[in-house]
Amino acid sequence: MQNPLLIPFQTPYHSAPFIEIKEEHFLPAFQELIKVSEKEIDDIVKNPAEPSFENVIEALAFSGEKLDVVSNIFFNLNSAETNDEIQKIAQEVSPLLTEFSAKISQNSALFEKIKKVYDQKGKYNLNEEQQMLLTETYKGFVRSGALLNDADKEKFKNISIELSTKSLQFGQNVLAETNNYFKHIAEEKDLAGIPQPILQQYREEAKERNLEGFVVTLQYPSYLPLMTYAENRALRKELALANGKKSFNNNEFDNQNLIKEIISLKQEKAKLLGYKNYADYVLEERMAKSPDQVTLFLNELLEKAKPYAEKEIEELRTLAKADGIEEMESYDHAFYAEKLRKQKFDIDDEELKPYFQLEKVQEAVFGLAERLFGMSFVETNEIQKYHGEVKTYEIFENGTFKALLYADYFPRKGKRAGAWMTSFKNQYKKNGENSRPHISVVCNFSKPTADTPSLLTFQEVTTLFHEFGHALHGVLADTTYPNLSGTSVKWDFVELPSQFLENFCYEPEFLKTFAKHYQTGEILPDEKIQKISDSKNFMEGYQTLRQLGFGMLDIAYHTNADKVGDIKTFEVEETKASNLYPSNPETAMSTSFSHIFQGGYSAGYYSYKWAEVLDADAFQYFKENGIFNPEIAAKYKILLSSGGTKDPMELYKNFRGSEPKVESLLKRAFG
C-alpha cells in the first residue's frame, strides 16, 4: 500500500490528506524524505559548476520541501491532536530530524561553497531579498557549528539531538499532568457564584466521565471561570494548587531535572560557539541584541509599572478584607479583580458573553481583514481535516486565491493548552508560480452545549484577534524563499502583527459591527461598549509586572544556567521584584513554562512586551489618521507581506516613518 505522505497530494491546493494518513505512515515517510533531502544536498555539493547564488544558496533554500511539509503536518498534529502513538513517534523522529539538520549545517564541503558565494557576494548583483537570504544562510551555518573542529561538531550535534528530545518530553509531561487532573464536585452549593452557562459546561464534563454532578479540569475554559467566580475559597485554592503543581509533583511527569538538563545543554551549546551564555547566543539575532539590553528594557518598564500595580493590588486587598481575608493569596486575585471590575465598570464577563458568539467574532475578524486588505473568506468542505471540529476556509484577495485557513477552536484530550497560529505549508515563489500558504489557528474556547453556542469572554475575543494577527502575517506573505516568508522574522518582531490586531477589539465603532446578542440580535449597548473601552487598562500594572516576571525568569535561566540549584528557590529569587503575592512553596511556574522549555521563546519571552511597544506605536498611527485608513493599511500590508526579507526596524520605519517610542506603550497603559 502506498504511503500517502510520499506521493504528491491529490487534494485541492495540495493540502494535507488527513483522511488517508495513519500514524504508521509517519516514521517511514520521515526516513525516506530525509534520504531524499540528503540527496538534494549531495547534488549541491557535487555540482561541478562554479559555486553561485543560484546553484548553492537558492538550491539550498528550496531543498527539503516535502520533508518540511510532512514535518509541519506531524508536529502540528502532535500539538493539536496527539495520542500515545504520535508522542512515541515524536520521540523517535525528533532526534532523526535534529541529526539530519546537524549533518547539513556541519557539512564542510557545503559550507565551503556557501562561504565562497558569501565572500564574493559583490559580484552577483543580488536584490535585497537575495542579499538577506545569503546573509541569513551564512550566519545560520556559522551559528550551527560550521566553523567548529570535527570533535566539537560531533558534540554540538549530540547536544542538539538531546535538546530536541528533552524539550518534547517537557511538553508531554505538562500535557499529561493537565489531562490527569480533574475535580469532581457533587453538590451545586459548592460552586456558588459560578454562572449557569459554566455550570452547564461542568455538568457536561461530568457526564462525559460517567459521573453525577460537576467536573472541573485544568483546561483553561474550565479552570479560569472557577478561579474568577467561585465564592468557595477552599475550592479556588485546591484548583490553583493543582494548576501550579503541574510537573512539580516528584512523579514520572516531573520537569525539575529536565529544566536543569535543558538549560545546561543550551549553555554548553552556546559556549561551544564562543558565547558567554545561551542568551548572548540567541539575542545576537534579535532586535534587542543583548541580555543587558533586555534587562534594561524590562527594568525600565518594571520601575514605571510597579507603583500602578501596587495601587491595584491594594484596592483588591480592601475588597478581600471586607470578606474577612487578612492575607490575600494569588488564588484570590482573579476573584477580587472580577469583583472590582464589576464595581468600577459595571462589566460582567458572563453578562458580556452572549454578545460574543464565536461565529460572529470570527465573522468580525474576517470582515476586518476584508476592510483593511481586501480579503474574503469562503468556508469549504473540500479540504480534509485532522478532526471533525476543524473548519476550513479558502481566502481570496480581489478574486485571487491567497491561502487556506484551518480553524480549530475547542479543547480536547489530545490538544495542548493555550492558543497558537501555525502553518502546514509556507508561501514561496518558484518556477513562475506563487505557491500560497496553508495556515492554522488553534484555540481552546468553551464548546457549545446542547442549548447554547460557543460564547467567548472578552479576553477570548482578544485571543482570537491575536492569533488571527499572526495568521495574517502568514496569509499575506509575498516572498520568494520559504525560509524568509510570513512569520519567519526576528523573534521579537513576530508578536507585532498579533498584538496590533487586538487593539481593534477596544474600538467602539468596530465593536458595534459584531457585538450582538446571540438570541435577540441586540447590539451591545453603547454604555457597555464604552465601559469595555474604558476598562482596557484595568489591572494593566499587575499584568505588566506578571509578564515582566516571566521575561526576567527566562533571561535568568539562560544567562545563569550554572547557578540554578533548586528550581523553586531560583524562581522565587529571580521574580521577587515583580511578585505582588506570597509564593506558595508547593507550586512552581517554571515546570510548566512551555514557552521557553518546549517552544521557541528561550531567552525571548521579553518579546511580548517589546512587541507591545511596537503595536502601541503602530496603532497610534492608525488612531491619528482613522483606524481603517486605506493608505496606512496599504503600508502596513507591505510590512506584513515582506516577512524576513528586510531588517525589522527598517520595515517598521518604512511603515511608520520613525522608530517606535516606548512612550506610546506607557501612554496607552497608564495614561
C-alpha positions as CSV (number, residue, x, y, z in Angstrom):
1,M,0.0,0.0,0.0
2,Q,1.3,3.4,-0.9
3,N,2.3,5.9,1.8
4,P,0.1,9.0,1.2
5,L,2.9,11.2,2.7
6,L,5.4,10.1,0.0
7,I,3.3,10.8,-3.1
8,P,2.1,14.1,-4.5
9,F,-1.1,15.1,-2.6
10,Q,-4.1,14.7,-4.9
11,T,-6.1,17.2,-2.9
12,P,-7.3,20.8,-3.5
13,Y,-4.3,23.2,-3.3
14,H,-2.1,20.1,-2.4
15,S,-3.5,20.3,1.1
16,A,-2.7,17.6,3.7
17,P,-4.6,14.4,3.0
18,F,-5.5,13.8,6.7
19,I,-8.1,11.2,5.9
20,E,-5.6,8.9,4.3
21,I,-2.8,9.5,6.8
22,K,-2.3,6.9,9.5
23,E,0.2,7.0,12.4
24,E,2.2,4.2,10.9
25,H,2.9,6.3,7.8
26,F,5.0,8.9,9.6
27,L,8.2,7.1,10.6
28,P,8.8,5.5,7.1
29,A,7.9,8.9,5.5
30,F,10.5,10.7,7.6
31,Q,13.1,8.1,7.0
32,E,12.6,8.2,3.2
33,L,12.3,12.0,2.9
34,I,15.5,12.5,5.0
35,K,17.2,10.3,2.3
36,V,15.6,12.4,-0.5
37,S,16.7,15.7,1.2
38,E,20.2,14.3,1.8
39,K,20.4,13.5,-2.0
40,E,19.4,17.1,-2.8
41,I,22.2,18.4,-0.5
42,D,24.6,15.9,-2.1
43,D,23.7,17.2,-5.6
44,I,24.5,20.8,-4.5
45,V,27.9,19.7,-3.0
46,K,28.8,17.6,-6.1
47,N,27.7,20.1,-8.7
48,P,30.9,20.7,-10.8
49,A,29.9,24.2,-11.8
50,E,31.4,27.2,-10.1
51,P,29.5,28.0,-6.9
52,S,26.9,30.7,-7.4
53,F,24.0,32.2,-5.6
54,E,21.6,30.1,-7.7
55,N,23.3,26.7,-7.6
56,V,24.2,26.9,-3.8
57,I,22.1,29.4,-1.8
58,E,18.9,29.3,-3.8
59,A,19.1,25.5,-4.3
60,L,19.6,25.0,-0.6
61,A,16.6,27.3,0.2
62,F,14.3,25.1,-1.9
63,S,15.7,21.8,-0.7
64,G,13.8,19.5,1.7
65,E,10.4,20.9,0.6
66,K,8.5,17.7,1.0
67,L,10.2,16.9,4.3
68,D,9.2,20.3,5.6
69,V,5.5,19.7,4.7
70,V,5.5,16.3,6.4
71,S,7.2,17.7,9.5
72,N,4.6,20.5,9.7
73,I,1.8,18.0,9.4
74,F,3.3,15.7,12.1
75,F,4.3,18.3,14.7
76,N,1.1,20.3,14.3
77,L,-0.8,17.0,15.0
78,N,1.4,16.5,18.0
79,S,0.2,19.8,19.4
80,A,-3.4,19.8,18.3
81,E,-4.5,16.1,18.0
82,T,-1.9,13.9,19.7
83,N,-2.1,10.5,21.2
84,D,0.3,8.0,22.8
85,E,1.4,6.7,19.4
86,I,2.1,10.1,18.0
87,Q,4.0,11.1,21.1
88,K,6.1,7.9,20.8
89,I,6.8,8.6,17.1
90,A,7.8,12.2,18.1
91,Q,10.4,10.8,20.4
92,E,11.9,8.8,17.5
93,V,11.5,11.4,14.8
94,S,12.9,14.4,16.7
95,P,16.4,13.0,17.0
96,L,16.4,11.9,13.3
97,L,15.5,15.4,12.2
98,T,18.0,17.1,14.5
99,E,20.7,14.8,13.3
100,F,19.8,15.5,9.7
101,S,19.8,19.2,10.3
102,A,23.2,19.0,12.1
103,K,24.6,16.9,9.1
104,I,23.7,19.7,6.7
105,S,24.9,22.6,8.9
106,Q,28.2,20.8,9.6
107,N,28.8,19.6,6.0
108,S,32.2,21.2,5.4
109,A,32.1,20.8,1.6
110,L,28.7,22.5,1.5
111,F,29.8,25.3,3.9
112,E,32.9,25.9,1.7
113,K,30.6,26.6,-1.2
114,I,28.3,28.9,0.9
115,K,31.3,30.8,2.2
116,K,32.7,31.2,-1.3
117,V,29.5,32.8,-2.5
118,Y,29.2,34.9,0.7
119,D,32.8,36.2,0.3
120,Q,32.2,37.1,-3.3
121,K,28.7,38.5,-2.9
122,G,29.6,41.8,-4.5
123,K,29.9,40.1,-7.9
124,Y,26.3,38.7,-8.0
125,N,24.2,41.8,-8.4
126,L,21.7,40.5,-5.8
127,N,18.4,42.2,-4.9
128,E,17.6,43.0,-1.3
129,E,15.8,39.7,-0.6
130,Q,18.6,37.6,-2.1
131,Q,21.2,39.5,0.0
132,M,19.2,38.7,3.1
133,L,18.9,35.1,2.2
134,L,22.7,34.9,1.6
135,T,23.5,36.6,4.9
136,E,21.0,34.5,6.9
137,T,22.2,31.3,5.3
138,Y,25.8,32.0,6.0
139,K,25.1,33.1,9.6
140,G,22.8,30.2,10.2
141,F,25.6,27.7,9.3
142,V,28.1,29.5,11.5
143,R,25.6,29.6,14.4
144,S,25.0,25.8,13.9
145,G,28.7,24.9,14.3
146,A,30.1,25.1,10.7
147,L,33.3,26.7,11.9
148,L,33.9,24.1,14.7
149,N,36.5,21.4,14.6
150,D,35.3,17.8,13.9
151,A,35.2,16.8,17.6
152,D,33.2,19.9,18.6
153,K,30.9,19.5,15.6
154,E,30.0,16.0,16.9
155,K,29.5,17.4,20.4
156,F,27.3,20.2,19.0
157,K,25.2,17.6,17.0
158,N,24.7,15.4,20.1
159,I,23.6,18.3,22.3
160,S,21.1,19.4,19.6
161,I,19.6,15.9,19.4
162,E,19.4,15.6,23.2
163,L,17.8,19.1,23.4
164,S,15.1,18.2,20.9
165,T,14.2,15.0,22.8
166,K,14.1,16.7,26.2
167,S,12.1,19.7,25.0
168,L,9.5,17.3,23.6
169,Q,9.4,15.4,26.9
170,F,8.9,18.6,28.8
171,G,5.7,19.4,26.8
172,Q,4.4,15.8,27.0
173,N,4.8,15.9,30.8
174,V,2.8,19.2,31.0
175,L,0.1,17.7,28.8
176,A,-0.1,14.5,30.9
177,E,-0.4,16.5,34.1
178,T,-3.1,18.7,32.6
179,N,-5.1,15.7,31.4
180,N,-4.6,13.6,34.5
181,Y,-6.3,16.0,36.9
182,F,-10.0,16.7,37.4
183,K,-12.1,17.8,40.3
184,H,-15.4,16.1,40.8
185,I,-17.9,18.2,42.7
186,A,-21.2,16.5,43.7
187,E,-23.1,19.5,45.2
188,E,-24.1,22.7,43.3
189,K,-23.9,24.7,46.5
190,D,-20.1,24.2,46.5
191,L,-20.0,26.1,43.2
192,A,-21.8,29.2,44.4
193,G,-21.1,32.3,42.3
194,I,-20.4,30.4,39.1
195,P,-22.7,31.4,36.3
196,Q,-25.2,28.9,34.9
197,P,-23.6,28.5,31.5
198,I,-20.3,27.5,33.1
199,L,-22.1,25.1,35.5
200,Q,-23.7,23.5,32.4
201,Q,-20.2,23.1,30.9
202,Y,-19.1,21.4,34.2
203,R,-22.2,19.1,34.1
204,E,-21.4,18.0,30.5
205,E,-17.8,17.3,31.5
206,A,-19.0,15.1,34.4
207,K,-21.4,13.3,32.0
208,E,-18.5,12.6,29.6
209,R,-16.8,10.9,32.5
210,N,-20.0,9.0,33.6
211,L,-20.2,10.9,36.8
212,E,-23.0,12.7,38.6
213,G,-22.7,16.4,39.4
214,F,-19.9,18.6,38.1
215,V,-16.3,18.2,36.9
216,V,-13.7,21.0,36.6
217,T,-10.4,20.4,34.8
218,L,-7.2,22.3,34.3
219,Q,-8.1,23.1,30.7
220,Y,-8.4,26.9,30.7
221,P,-12.0,27.3,29.6
222,S,-12.8,25.1,32.7
223,Y,-10.2,26.4,35.2
224,L,-10.3,30.2,34.7
225,P,-14.1,30.6,35.3
226,L,-13.8,28.8,38.6
227,M,-10.9,31.0,39.7
228,T,-12.8,34.1,38.6
229,Y,-16.3,33.4,40.0
230,A,-16.2,30.6,42.7
231,E,-17.0,32.1,46.2
232,N,-15.7,28.9,47.7
233,R,-12.1,30.0,48.6
234,A,-11.0,26.5,49.6
235,L,-12.0,25.2,46.1
236,R,-10.1,28.1,44.4
237,K,-7.1,27.2,46.5
238,E,-7.3,23.5,45.6
239,L,-7.6,24.2,41.9
240,A,-4.8,26.8,41.9
241,L,-2.5,24.3,43.7
242,A,-3.3,21.6,41.2
243,N,-2.6,24.0,38.3
244,G,0.6,25.4,40.0
245,K,1.9,21.9,40.7
246,K,1.8,20.7,37.1
247,S,5.1,18.7,36.6
248,F,6.2,19.7,40.1
249,N,4.9,16.6,41.8
250,N,8.0,14.5,42.1
251,N,6.4,11.8,39.9
252,E,7.1,10.4,36.5
253,F,5.9,13.7,34.9
254,D,8.1,16.0,37.0
255,N,10.0,18.6,35.0
256,Q,12.5,19.9,37.6
257,N,15.5,17.9,36.5
258,L,14.5,18.3,32.8
259,I,14.7,22.1,33.2
260,K,18.3,21.8,34.6
261,E,19.3,19.4,31.8
262,I,17.7,21.7,29.1
263,I,19.4,24.9,30.3
264,S,22.7,23.1,30.9
265,L,22.7,21.7,27.3
266,K,21.8,25.1,25.9
267,Q,24.6,26.7,27.9
268,E,27.1,24.1,26.6
269,K,25.9,24.7,23.0
270,A,26.4,28.4,23.3
271,K,29.9,28.0,24.9
272,L,31.0,25.7,22.1
273,L,30.2,28.5,19.7
274,G,32.2,31.0,21.7
275,Y,29.3,32.8,23.5
276,K,29.3,33.5,27.2
277,N,25.8,32.1,27.7
278,Y,22.7,30.9,25.7
279,A,21.0,34.3,26.0
280,D,24.0,36.0,24.3
281,Y,23.8,33.4,21.5
282,V,20.0,33.9,21.0
283,L,19.9,37.7,21.3
284,E,22.6,38.3,18.8
285,E,19.9,37.6,16.2
286,R,17.1,39.6,17.8
287,M,16.2,43.3,17.7
288,A,17.3,43.6,21.4
289,K,20.8,42.4,20.6
290,S,22.0,41.5,24.1
291,P,20.8,40.3,27.6
292,D,21.9,43.6,29.1
293,Q,19.6,45.5,26.7
294,V,16.7,43.2,27.5
295,T,17.3,43.5,31.3
296,L,17.5,47.3,30.9
297,F,14.2,47.3,28.9
298,L,12.4,45.0,31.5
299,N,13.7,47.1,34.5
300,E,12.6,50.3,32.9
301,L,9.1,49.0,32.5
302,L,9.1,47.5,35.9
303,E,10.0,50.8,37.5
304,K,7.2,52.6,35.6
305,A,4.6,49.9,36.1
306,K,5.2,48.8,39.7
307,P,3.5,51.8,41.5
308,Y,0.4,51.3,39.4
309,A,0.4,47.5,40.1
310,E,0.8,48.1,43.9
311,K,-2.1,50.5,43.9
312,E,-4.3,48.0,42.0
313,I,-3.5,45.2,44.5
314,E,-4.2,47.5,47.4
315,E,-7.7,48.0,46.0
316,L,-8.2,44.2,45.8
317,R,-7.0,43.8,49.4
318,T,-9.6,46.3,50.6
319,L,-12.3,44.2,49.0
320,A,-10.9,41.0,50.4
321,K,-10.6,42.4,53.9
322,A,-14.3,43.2,53.8
323,D,-14.8,39.5,53.3
324,G,-12.6,38.7,56.3
325,I,-9.5,37.8,54.3
326,E,-6.5,39.4,56.0
327,E,-3.8,37.9,53.8
328,M,-4.7,37.8,50.1
329,E,-3.1,35.0,48.1
330,S,-2.6,34.6,44.3
331,Y,-5.6,32.3,44.1
332,D,-7.8,35.2,45.3
333,H,-6.6,37.6,42.6
334,A,-9.0,36.7,39.7
335,F,-12.0,36.6,42.0
336,Y,-11.4,40.0,43.5
337,A,-10.2,41.5,40.3
338,E,-13.6,40.5,38.7
339,K,-15.4,42.0,41.7
340,L,-13.5,45.3,41.4
341,R,-14.0,45.3,37.6
342,K,-17.8,45.0,38.1
343,Q,-17.7,47.8,40.7
344,K,-15.7,50.2,38.5
345,F,-17.1,49.5,35.1
346,D,-20.3,47.5,35.8
347,I,-18.9,44.9,33.5
348,D,-19.5,41.2,34.0
349,D,-17.8,38.7,31.7
350,E,-20.8,36.4,31.8
351,E,-23.1,39.3,31.0
352,L,-21.0,40.2,28.0
353,K,-20.5,36.6,26.7
354,P,-24.0,36.4,25.0
355,Y,-22.8,39.3,22.7
356,F,-19.7,37.4,21.6
357,Q,-20.8,34.3,19.9
358,L,-17.7,32.6,18.4
359,E,-19.1,32.5,14.8
360,K,-19.9,36.3,15.0
361,V,-16.4,37.1,16.4
362,Q,-14.8,35.1,13.6
363,E,-17.0,37.0,11.0
364,A,-15.7,40.2,12.6
365,V,-12.1,39.3,12.3
366,F,-12.7,38.1,8.7
367,G,-14.5,41.4,8.0
368,L,-11.6,43.4,9.4
369,A,-9.2,41.6,7.1
370,E,-11.6,42.4,4.2
371,R,-11.8,46.1,5.1
372,L,-8.1,46.6,5.7
373,F,-6.6,44.3,3.0
374,G,-9.5,43.4,0.5
375,M,-9.6,39.8,1.6
376,S,-12.6,37.4,1.5
377,F,-13.2,34.1,3.3
378,V,-15.2,31.2,1.9
379,E,-15.9,28.1,4.1
380,T,-15.1,24.9,2.2
381,N,-15.8,21.2,2.9
382,E,-13.4,20.1,0.1
383,I,-10.3,20.3,2.4
384,Q,-9.5,17.2,4.5
385,K,-9.3,17.9,8.3
386,Y,-7.5,16.2,11.1
387,H,-10.5,16.5,13.4
388,G,-14.3,16.9,12.8
389,E,-14.4,20.2,14.8
390,V,-11.9,21.9,12.5
391,K,-13.4,24.3,9.9
392,T,-11.5,25.2,6.7
393,Y,-11.7,28.3,4.6
394,E,-10.4,29.5,1.2
395,I,-9.0,33.1,1.4
396,F,-9.2,35.3,-1.7
397,E,-7.8,38.7,-2.4
398,N,-9.7,40.5,-5.2
399,G,-10.8,37.1,-6.5
400,T,-7.3,35.5,-6.5
401,F,-6.7,32.6,-4.1
402,K,-4.5,33.7,-1.3
403,A,-4.3,31.0,1.4
404,L,-6.0,28.1,3.1
405,L,-7.1,28.6,6.7
406,Y,-7.8,25.8,9.3
407,A,-9.7,27.0,12.4
408,D,-9.6,24.7,15.4
409,Y,-11.3,26.3,18.4
410,F,-12.2,23.8,21.2
411,P,-10.2,21.9,23.9
412,R,-9.7,18.1,23.5
413,K,-7.7,15.5,25.4
414,G,-5.1,15.4,22.6
415,K,-4.6,19.1,22.3
416,R,-2.2,21.2,24.4
417,A,-3.5,24.2,26.3
418,G,-3.3,27.8,25.0
419,A,-3.8,29.3,21.6
420,W,-1.4,29.5,18.7
421,M,-1.0,30.1,14.9
422,T,1.0,27.7,12.8
423,S,1.3,26.7,9.2
424,F,1.1,23.4,7.3
425,K,2.8,25.0,4.3
426,N,4.8,28.2,3.8
427,Q,4.4,30.6,0.9
428,Y,7.2,30.9,-1.7
429,K,7.7,31.6,-5.4
430,K,9.2,29.0,-7.7
431,N,9.2,28.4,-11.5
432,G,7.0,31.4,-12.0
433,E,4.3,30.2,-9.5
434,N,3.4,32.0,-6.3
435,S,2.8,28.9,-4.1
436,R,0.3,30.0,-1.4
437,P,0.4,29.1,2.4
438,H,-1.8,26.8,4.4
439,I,-2.3,28.5,7.8
440,S,-3.9,27.1,11.0
441,V,-5.3,29.0,14.1
442,V,-5.7,26.8,17.2
443,C,-7.5,27.9,20.4
444,N,-9.2,26.4,23.4
445,F,-12.6,28.1,23.8
446,S,-15.7,26.8,25.6
447,K,-17.5,24.2,23.5
448,P,-21.1,24.8,22.5
449,T,-23.6,23.0,24.8
450,A,-26.9,21.3,23.9
451,D,-28.7,24.7,24.0
452,T,-26.0,27.4,23.8
453,P,-23.5,28.2,21.1
454,S,-19.8,28.8,22.0
455,L,-19.8,32.2,23.7
456,L,-16.5,34.0,24.4
457,T,-15.3,36.1,27.2
458,F,-13.9,39.4,26.1
459,Q,-10.4,38.1,26.8
460,E,-11.1,35.2,24.5
461,V,-12.2,37.7,21.8
462,T,-8.8,39.4,22.0
463,T,-7.1,36.0,21.9
464,L,-8.8,35.1,18.6
465,F,-7.8,38.5,17.2
466,H,-4.2,38.0,18.5
467,E,-3.9,34.6,16.7
468,F,-5.5,35.9,13.6
469,G,-3.0,38.7,13.5
470,H,-0.3,36.0,13.3
471,A,-2.3,34.3,10.6
472,L,-2.5,37.4,8.5
473,H,1.3,37.6,8.7
474,G,1.3,34.1,7.1
475,V,-1.6,34.7,4.7
476,L,-0.2,38.0,3.2
477,A,3.3,36.6,2.8
478,D,4.7,37.5,-0.6
479,T,8.4,36.5,-0.7
480,T,10.5,34.3,-3.0
481,Y,12.0,32.0,-0.4
482,P,10.1,29.9,2.1
483,N,12.6,30.5,4.9
484,L,12.0,34.3,4.7
485,S,8.2,34.0,4.4
486,G,5.4,35.1,6.7
487,T,6.3,34.8,10.4
488,S,10.0,33.9,9.6
489,V,11.2,37.2,11.2
490,K,13.2,38.1,14.2
491,W,11.5,36.6,17.2
492,D,11.0,39.9,19.0
493,F,9.2,41.3,15.9
494,V,6.9,38.3,15.4
495,E,4.3,39.4,18.0
496,L,3.7,42.8,16.4
497,P,1.0,41.7,14.0
498,S,-0.8,39.7,16.6
499,Q,-0.8,42.3,19.3
500,F,-1.6,45.0,16.8
501,L,-4.9,43.4,15.8
502,E,-6.1,43.1,19.4
503,N,-6.4,46.9,19.5
504,F,-9.4,46.9,17.3
505,C,-11.4,45.0,19.9
506,Y,-11.5,48.1,22.1
507,E,-12.7,50.5,19.3
508,P,-16.4,51.3,19.8
509,E,-17.1,51.9,16.1
510,F,-15.7,48.4,15.3
511,L,-17.2,46.6,18.3
512,K,-20.7,47.7,17.2
513,T,-20.4,45.8,14.0
514,F,-20.3,42.4,15.7
515,A,-21.1,42.6,19.4
516,K,-24.7,41.3,19.1
517,H,-26.7,39.2,21.4
518,Y,-26.9,35.6,20.0
519,Q,-30.6,35.3,20.8
520,T,-32.1,38.7,20.2
521,G,-29.6,40.3,17.8
522,E,-29.5,43.4,20.1
523,I,-26.2,45.3,19.7
524,L,-24.2,45.6,22.8
525,P,-25.4,48.9,24.4
526,D,-23.2,52.0,24.0
527,E,-22.5,52.3,27.7
528,K,-21.2,48.7,27.8
529,I,-19.1,49.3,24.7
530,Q,-17.7,52.4,26.4
531,K,-17.0,50.5,29.6
532,I,-15.1,47.9,27.6
533,S,-13.1,50.7,26.1
534,D,-12.6,52.4,29.5
535,S,-11.6,49.1,31.1
536,K,-8.9,48.3,28.6
537,N,-6.2,49.2,31.0
538,F,-7.8,47.6,34.1
539,M,-5.2,45.8,36.1
540,E,-2.6,46.8,33.5
541,G,0.0,47.4,36.1
542,Y,-0.4,43.9,37.6
543,Q,-0.5,42.2,34.1
544,T,2.6,44.1,33.1
545,L,4.5,43.0,36.2
546,R,3.4,39.4,35.6
547,Q,4.8,39.5,32.1
548,L,7.9,41.2,33.2
549,G,8.4,38.5,35.8
550,F,8.2,35.8,33.1
551,G,10.7,37.7,31.0
552,M,13.1,38.2,33.9
553,L,12.9,34.5,34.8
554,D,13.5,33.5,31.2
555,I,16.6,35.7,30.9
556,A,17.9,34.5,34.3
557,Y,17.7,30.8,33.3
558,H,19.5,31.5,30.0
559,T,22.3,33.7,31.5
560,N,22.9,31.8,34.7
561,A,22.4,28.2,33.9
562,D,25.3,27.1,36.2
563,K,23.8,28.9,39.2
564,V,20.4,27.1,39.0
565,G,20.1,24.7,42.0
566,D,16.7,24.2,43.4
567,I,14.1,25.2,40.8
568,K,11.6,26.8,43.2
569,T,14.3,28.8,45.1
570,F,15.7,30.1,41.8
571,E,12.3,31.1,40.5
572,V,11.4,32.9,43.7
573,E,14.7,34.8,43.8
574,E,14.5,35.9,40.1
575,T,10.9,37.0,40.2
576,K,10.8,38.7,43.6
577,A,10.9,42.2,42.1
578,S,7.8,41.6,40.1
579,N,5.8,39.4,42.5
580,L,3.0,41.0,44.4
581,Y,1.7,37.9,46.2
582,P,3.4,35.5,48.6
583,S,4.9,32.5,46.8
584,N,3.4,29.1,47.6
585,P,6.2,26.5,48.3
586,E,4.0,23.7,46.8
587,T,3.8,25.3,43.4
588,A,6.3,26.3,40.6
589,M,5.6,28.2,37.4
590,S,8.8,27.0,35.7
591,T,7.9,23.4,35.5
592,S,5.0,24.2,33.0
593,F,6.7,27.2,31.4
594,S,6.4,25.6,27.9
595,H,7.1,28.8,26.0
596,I,10.8,28.6,27.0
597,F,11.4,25.0,27.6
598,Q,9.4,23.5,24.8
599,G,8.6,26.3,22.4
600,G,10.8,28.9,20.7
601,Y,10.8,31.6,23.4
602,S,14.1,30.7,25.2
603,A,15.8,34.0,26.1
604,G,13.0,35.6,24.1
605,Y,9.9,35.9,26.4
606,Y,10.6,39.6,26.8
607,S,9.5,40.0,23.1
608,Y,5.8,40.1,24.2
609,K,6.5,43.4,26.0
610,W,8.9,44.5,23.3
611,A,6.3,44.0,20.6
612,E,3.7,45.9,22.8
613,V,5.9,49.0,22.3
614,L,5.7,48.3,18.5
615,D,2.0,47.6,18.4
616,A,1.1,50.6,20.6
617,D,3.1,52.9,18.4
618,A,1.7,51.4,15.2
619,F,-1.9,51.5,16.3
620,Q,-1.5,55.1,17.5
621,Y,-0.5,55.9,13.9
622,F,-3.9,54.4,12.7
623,K,-5.8,56.2,15.5
624,E,-4.4,59.6,14.5
625,N,-5.5,59.0,10.9
626,G,-8.5,56.7,11.2
627,I,-8.5,53.1,12.2
628,F,-9.5,51.9,8.8
629,N,-7.3,54.4,6.9
630,P,-6.7,52.7,3.5
631,E,-3.3,54.4,2.8
632,I,-1.9,53.4,6.2
633,A,-3.4,49.9,5.8
634,A,-1.6,49.6,2.5
635,K,1.7,50.5,4.1
636,Y,1.1,48.0,7.0
637,K,0.3,45.3,4.4
638,I,3.8,45.8,2.9
639,L,5.3,45.3,6.4
640,L,3.3,42.0,6.8
641,S,3.9,40.7,3.3
642,S,7.7,41.3,3.5
643,G,8.3,38.6,6.1
644,G,12.0,38.4,6.9
645,T,13.3,39.9,3.7
646,K,14.4,43.1,5.5
647,D,15.7,44.1,8.9
648,P,12.6,44.6,11.1
649,M,13.5,48.1,12.2
650,E,13.8,49.1,8.6
651,L,10.4,47.6,7.8
652,Y,8.9,49.4,10.8
653,K,10.4,52.7,9.9
654,N,9.2,52.4,6.3
655,F,5.7,51.9,7.6
656,R,5.7,54.4,10.4
657,G,8.2,57.0,9.3
658,S,10.2,56.7,12.6
659,E,11.4,54.2,15.2
660,P,8.8,53.1,17.8
661,K,8.7,55.0,21.0
662,V,8.3,53.3,24.4
663,E,6.2,56.4,25.4
664,S,3.4,55.1,23.1
665,L,3.1,52.0,25.3
666,L,3.3,53.9,28.6
667,K,0.7,56.4,27.4
668,R,-1.7,53.6,26.3
669,A,-1.2,51.6,29.5
670,F,-1.1,54.3,32.2
671,G,-2.4,57.5,30.5
